[in-house]
Amino acid sequence: MEKGTITLIGATTENPSFEVIPALLSRCQVYVLQPLAVEQLLLLLQRAMATDVALKELTIDVQETDALLRASGGDARRLLNTFELCVHSARRQQGSSTVVVNNALVKEVVQNNSARYDKQGEQHYDIISAFIKSMRGSDPNAAVYWLARMVEGGEDPIFIARRMLILASEDIGNANPNALLMATTTMQAAQMIGWPESRIILSQCAIYLACSPKSNASYVAIGSAQALVKETGDLPVPLALRNAPTTLMKKLDYGKEYQYSHDGEGNFIDQEFLPDKLSGTRFYAPGNNPKEREFGVLLDKLWKGKYGV
């Protein structure tokens, strides 16, 4: 390919990022084909009736096209295949060379027109992404729609529940601690029940998460702490915080200066818990929601501004 010895032209219904090896993909120019517009699909339909060897011999009365276009999903091949099946079915039912095609006939022929959904490919990732972003964006209507797309596509209910469990902590956190409990219970219930009943439980949880106050403070806190750990390395644990299960460790003053917090007023004693080098470093910044504002007031009272709460 690099030398021009061969010219490769390929077509795939899958996302090449998933299905074509990187070495080959990097040497190709990728063109993305979008679903055909309604006007284009109708033009193809008219052309087929006018030029197809079998269809042009018939008198076809296309009274309605909504169901036919919906069944095509913007795919010309699917449109023509479905139309041909409808025509054959109509001839058998109506018994003449004049056939009527309408929405009812299309629904009868197609029977189960599931929305396009590939559990192993791009649709799998795109729709779960839209689902998560809808809940994060506090839109229960969009969340239920994308959930329905996954339900109709036969997605694994445990996969859906697991992603909601992650969102409950990452995007809601302590703004509504019950969200994590709700998502955990939902996942357990989905494991016990399965399809189709678990769709109701998943819907309830998705709506609850979408309507909950949002905070990513816990997510940001652990990310900041991990970044600092990578930067500062293995800082020693302060002696006061070390465990002293042996006599030698006690002689080395492990745990000697530790003060039991419950012995203090309000179950609190002002002492250092971070490595000396990191004293005063703040990772957690309470979110701007009622629950975490309470946390902020408490932390400010206890630490008297040490962490800049």
C-alpha positions as a printed NumPy array, in Angstrom:
array([[  0.   ,   0.   ,   0.   ],
       [  2.801,   2.42 ,   0.867],
       [  4.595,   1.709,  -2.406],
       [  1.387,   1.822,  -4.438],
       [  1.69 ,  -1.816,  -5.53 ],
       [ -1.92 ,  -2.376,  -4.489],
       [ -4.869,  -0.068,  -4.041],
       [ -7.182,  -1.119,  -1.239],
       [-10.832,  -0.08 ,  -1.339],
       [-13.009,  -1.457,   1.436],
       [-16.404,  -0.899,   2.984],
       [-17.673,  -1.898,   6.407],
       [-20.747,  -1.32 ,   8.521],
       [-18.524,  -1.353,  11.627],
       [-16.425,   1.456,  13.056],
       [-12.959,   0.836,  11.549],
       [-11.371,   2.053,  14.792],
       [-12.609,  -1.183,  16.358],
       [-12.413,  -3.598,  13.438],
       [ -9.345,  -2.622,  11.344],
       [ -5.834,  -3.119,  12.719],
       [ -4.03 ,   0.188,  13.484],
       [ -1.182,  -0.48 ,  11.022],
       [ -3.64 ,  -0.809,   8.153],
       [ -5.947,   1.953,   9.322],
       [ -3.073,   4.455,   9.533],
       [ -2.376,   3.904,   5.824],
       [ -5.983,   4.438,   4.747],
       [ -8.157,   7.444,   4.099],
       [-11.433,   6.889,   5.959],
       [-14.715,   8.274,   4.655],
       [-17.781,   8.134,   6.897],
       [-21.089,   7.42 ,   5.136],
       [-24.089,   8.913,   6.907],
       [-27.664,   7.501,   6.849],
       [-29.613,   8.649,   3.792],
       [-32.119,  11.468,   4.147],
       [-35.863,  10.918,   3.67 ],
       [-35.806,  12.616,   0.265],
       [-33.022,  10.321,  -0.942],
       [-34.793,   7.196,   0.31 ],
       [-38.04 ,   8.199,  -1.422],
       [-36.145,   8.838,  -4.657],
       [-34.608,   5.351,  -4.472],
       [-38.059,   3.896,  -3.872],
       [-39.487,   5.611,  -6.941],
       [-36.504,   4.538,  -9.034],
       [-36.91 ,   0.919,  -7.94 ],
       [-40.599,   0.857,  -8.91 ],
       [-39.775,   2.397, -12.276],
       [-36.698,   0.351, -13.247],
       [-36.671,  -2.951, -11.335],
       [-37.484,  -5.85 , -13.683],
       [-40.093,  -7.374, -11.362],
       [-41.501,  -4.281,  -9.695],
       [-42.17 ,  -2.286, -12.866],
       [-44.559,  -4.992, -14.065],
       [-46.819,  -4.319, -11.088],
       [-49.125,  -1.464, -10.204],
       [-47.954,  -0.448,  -6.744],
       [-49.939,   2.031,  -4.686],
       [-47.668,   3.305,  -1.882],
       [-50.205,   4.978,   0.379],
       [-47.921,   5.547,   3.39 ],
       [-44.151,   5.553,   3.808],
       [-43.579,   6.37 ,   7.504],
       [-43.162,   2.771,   8.688],
       [-41.11 ,   1.852,   5.635],
       [-38.666,   4.707,   6.166],
       [-38.466,   3.966,   9.873],
       [-37.692,   0.303,   9.191],
       [-34.91 ,   1.266,   6.785],
       [-32.921,   3.174,   9.407],
       [-31.488,   5.334,   6.61 ],
       [-30.063,   2.275,   4.826],
       [-30.947,   1.983,   1.12 ],
       [-30.407,  -1.778,   1.01 ],
       [-32.683,  -2.35 ,   4.004],
       [-35.298,  -0.035,   2.48 ],
       [-35.412,  -1.93 ,  -0.81 ],
       [-35.346,  -5.365,   0.827],
       [-38.209,  -4.416,   3.14 ],
       [-40.176,  -2.892,   0.275],
       [-39.749,  -6.029,  -1.833],
       [-40.946,  -8.224,   1.052],
       [-43.977,  -5.961,   1.495],
       [-44.847,  -6.138,  -2.189],
       [-44.615,  -9.953,  -2.237],
       [-46.719, -10.163,   0.917],
       [-49.307,  -7.773,  -0.505],
       [-49.596,  -9.82 ,  -3.723],
       [-50.266, -12.98 ,  -1.734],
       [-52.856, -11.248,   0.436],
       [-54.519,  -9.136,  -2.246],
       [-54.26 , -11.615,  -5.127],
       [-53.775,  -9.172,  -7.988],
       [-51.092,  -7.287,  -9.897],
       [-52.183,  -4.096,  -8.148],
       [-50.814,  -3.98 ,  -4.616],
       [-51.275,  -1.482,  -1.792],
       [-48.397,  -0.73 ,   0.566],
       [-49.18 ,   1.093,   3.815],
       [-47.894,   1.357,   7.385],
       [-49.971,  -1.564,   8.621],
       [-48.553,  -3.881,   5.964],
       [-44.977,  -2.837,   6.703],
       [-45.444,  -3.424,  10.451],
       [-46.936,  -6.838,   9.749],
       [-44.028,  -7.836,   7.506],
       [-41.24 ,  -6.41 ,   9.621],
       [-42.878,  -7.534,  12.901],
       [-39.978,  -6.664,  15.167],
       [-38.133,  -3.628,  13.902],
       [-35.573,  -3.101,  16.675],
       [-33.635,   0.141,  16.546],
       [-30.131,  -0.301,  15.203],
       [-27.935,  -1.368,  18.078],
       [-24.68 ,  -3.309,  18.01 ],
       [-23.749,  -4.647,  21.433],
       [-20.148,  -5.191,  20.326],
       [-19.483,  -2.09 ,  18.254],
       [-19.798,   1.677,  18.069],
       [-23.518,   1.823,  18.901],
       [-22.796,   0.063,  22.195],
       [-20.386,   2.803,  23.25 ],
       [-22.225,   5.766,  21.722],
       [-25.571,   5.004,  23.337],
       [-24.202,   4.208,  26.794],
       [-22.256,   7.481,  26.535],
       [-25.448,   9.392,  25.706],
       [-27.232,   7.612,  28.576],
       [-24.566,   8.584,  31.117],
       [-24.319,  12.172,  29.878],
       [-28.121,  12.552,  30.067],
       [-28.182,  11.501,  33.731],
       [-25.164,  13.678,  34.496],
       [-26.977,  16.553,  32.788],
       [-30.105,  15.998,  34.938],
       [-32.368,  15.08 ,  31.994],
       [-34.551,  12.097,  33.004],
       [-36.437,  12.125,  29.687],
       [-33.305,  11.694,  27.596],
       [-31.965,   9.13 ,  30.058],
       [-35.097,   6.971,  29.722],
       [-34.982,   7.281,  25.919],
       [-31.393,   6.025,  25.682],
       [-32.22 ,   3.325,  28.213],
       [-35.093,   2.21 ,  25.971],
       [-32.705,   2.038,  23.007],
       [-30.498,  -0.328,  24.972],
       [-33.445,  -2.375,  26.214],
       [-34.796,  -2.798,  22.674],
       [-31.303,  -3.664,  21.444],
       [-30.954,  -6.465,  23.994],
       [-28.12 ,  -4.891,  25.985],
       [-26.922,  -6.715,  29.101],
       [-28.902,  -5.237,  32.042],
       [-25.922,  -5.742,  34.349],
       [-23.775,  -3.602,  32.066],
       [-26.352,  -0.797,  32.282],
       [-26.653,  -1.138,  36.063],
       [-22.873,  -1.142,  36.492],
       [-22.533,   2.131,  34.603],
       [-25.232,   3.73 ,  36.745],
       [-23.386,   2.521,  39.834],
       [-20.248,   4.327,  38.659],
       [-22.198,   7.506,  37.872],
       [-23.834,   7.485,  41.316],
       [-20.42 ,   7.996,  42.892],
       [-18.584,   9.902,  40.15 ],
       [-21.252,  12.492,  39.337],
       [-23.535,  12.582,  42.399],
       [-21.38 ,  11.439,  45.291],
       [-22.073,  13.046,  48.631],
       [-24.529,  15.522,  47.138],
       [-26.96 ,  12.623,  47.598],
       [-25.307,   9.612,  49.288],
       [-28.495,   7.568,  48.781],
       [-27.801,   7.522,  45.04 ],
       [-25.006,   4.996,  45.546],
       [-27.296,   2.815,  47.655],
       [-30.028,   3.059,  45.026],
       [-27.657,   2.1  ,  42.208],
       [-26.193,  -0.792,  44.213],
       [-29.658,  -2.16 ,  44.964],
       [-30.613,  -1.741,  41.305],
       [-27.652,  -3.799,  40.174],
       [-28.468,  -6.551,  42.673],
       [-32.117,  -6.559,  41.589],
       [-31.174,  -6.71 ,  37.907],
       [-28.962,  -9.713,  38.609],
       [-31.843, -11.5  ,  40.32 ],
       [-34.562, -10.628,  37.794],
       [-33.123, -10.119,  34.293],
       [-35.159,  -9.111,  31.241],
       [-37.804,  -7.943,  30.709],
       [-38.898,  -6.902,  34.216],
       [-35.564,  -5.365,  35.215],
       [-36.153,  -2.611,  32.657],
       [-38.581,  -1.06 ,  35.164],
       [-35.985,  -1.106,  37.943],
       [-33.344,   0.352,  35.641],
       [-35.766,   3.089,  34.59 ],
       [-36.553,   3.966,  38.207],
       [-32.871,   4.222,  39.048],
       [-32.01 ,   6.231,  35.92 ],
       [-34.737,   8.767,  36.713],
       [-33.61 ,   8.978,  40.353],
       [-29.984,   9.579,  39.362],
       [-30.931,  12.148,  36.722],
       [-33.041,  14.067,  39.264],
       [-30.421,  13.964,  42.038],
       [-28.192,  16.954,  42.874],
       [-24.761,  16.573,  41.313],
       [-21.212,  16.684,  42.676],
       [-17.955,  15.312,  41.277],
       [-15.972,  16.376,  44.367],
       [-15.072,  12.796,  45.34 ],
       [-13.974,  12.029,  41.777],
       [-11.799,  15.156,  41.652],
       [-10.379,  14.458,  45.128],
       [ -9.088,  10.96 ,  44.355],
       [ -7.723,  12.133,  40.999],
       [ -5.792,  14.964,  42.66 ],
       [ -4.485,  12.655,  45.384],
       [ -3.306,  10.072,  42.848],
       [ -1.526,  12.752,  40.819],
       [  0.306,  13.97 ,  43.933],
       [  1.251,  10.413,  44.923],
       [  2.866,   9.917,  41.511],
       [  4.701,  13.227,  41.903],
       [  5.921,  12.852,  45.5  ],
       [  6.473,   9.084,  45.663],
       [  6.48 ,   7.016,  48.856],
       [  6.475,   9.64 ,  51.583],
       [  6.941,   8.071,  55.034],
       [  3.901,   7.536,  57.246],
       [  4.17 ,   9.815,  60.327],
       [  5.283,   7.852,  63.393],
       [  2.129,   8.786,  65.288],
       [ -0.032,   7.039,  62.673],
       [  1.986,   3.832,  62.44 ],
       [  0.766,   0.556,  63.858],
       [  2.885,  -0.922,  66.692],
       [  2.135,  -4.651,  67.017],
       [  5.631,  -5.555,  68.307],
       [  7.816,  -4.435,  71.23 ],
       [ 10.516,  -3.162,  68.878],
       [  8.054,  -0.951,  67.055],
       [  6.858,   0.511,  70.331],
       [ 10.473,   1.257,  71.315],
       [ 10.864,   3.056,  67.995],
       [  7.916,   5.297,  69.019],
       [  5.485,   3.878,  66.456],
       [  2.06 ,   5.282,  67.36 ],
       [  3.395,   7.002,  70.483],
       [  1.991,  10.492,  69.868],
       [ -1.311,   9.382,  68.303],
       [ -4.377,  10.771,  70.059],
       [ -7.631,   8.797,  69.963],
       [-10.125,  11.117,  68.297],
       [-13.092,   9.917,  70.349],
       [-11.375,  11.159,  73.507],
       [-11.692,  14.744,  72.296],
       [-14.63 ,  17.111,  72.517],
       [-17.066,  16.365,  69.726],
       [-15.027,  13.234,  68.893],
       [-12.269,  15.379,  67.398],
       [ -8.645,  16.226,  68.229],
       [ -6.585,  18.538,  66.029],
       [ -3.607,  16.472,  64.88 ],
       [ -1.7  ,  15.825,  61.649],
       [ -2.754,  12.881,  59.446],
       [ -0.852,  13.682,  56.25 ],
       [  2.899,  13.236,  55.713],
       [  4.723,  16.301,  57.029],
       [  5.677,  17.39 ,  53.526],
       [  2.008,  17.525,  52.498],
       [  0.58 ,  19.17 ,  55.611],
       [ -2.367,  21.409,  54.729],
       [ -2.805,  19.965,  51.217],
       [ -6.469,  19.934,  50.202],
       [ -7.831,  17.277,  47.855],
       [-11.519,  17.43 ,  48.736],
       [-13.455,  20.624,  48.038],
       [-17.123,  20.253,  49.082],
       [-19.539,  20.705,  46.199],
       [-22.073,  23.506,  46.007],
       [-25.091,  21.529,  47.188],
       [-26.954,  21.397,  50.529],
       [-25.383,  18.177,  51.808],
       [-21.79 ,  19.11 ,  51.008],
       [-22.237,  22.663,  52.21 ],
       [-22.929,  21.042,  55.587],
       [-19.639,  19.152,  55.21 ],
       [-17.861,  22.434,  54.468],
       [-19.231,  24.122,  57.575],
       [-18.177,  21.16 ,  59.729],
       [-14.674,  20.936,  58.248],
       [-14.142,  24.676,  58.629],
       [-15.206,  24.46 ,  62.272],
       [-12.946,  21.501,  63.028],
       [ -9.821,  22.523,  61.119],
       [-10.209,  26.302,  61.445],
       [ -9.306,  27.066,  57.848],
       [ -6.349,  24.662,  57.634],
       [ -7.614,  23.199,  54.374],
       [ -9.121,  26.399,  53.023],
       [-12.65 ,  24.993,  53.079]])
